[in-house]
Amino acid sequence: MRKSSSKIREEIERLHDQLKAAETKEAERIGRIAVKAGLGDFDIDEAKLGELFAEIAGRFHTGGEKRRQAAPKPAQSPEGDA
């Protein structure tokens, strides 16, 4: 059964509301952590702070090219894996 365009729009609007609520919750969580860590006390440009956060986030993303290059390769036994 096909959905009407109005039903799809309603669903999109509902999803936008859910996304906004999730982003707000995440921002509040990160904000609390940043304040506890003392970042609220620094007089730093928002753009620079954003760059630093992006750098930190890059350290934790899995599957990234930098992470793969930095990860040590497992040692192989002389006999090989059989």
Buried (B, 14 or more C-beta within 10 A) or exposed (E): EEEEEEEEEEEEEEEEEEEEEEEEEEEEEEEEEBEEEEBEEEEEEEEEEEEEEEEEEEEEEEEEEEEEEEEEEEEEEEEEEE
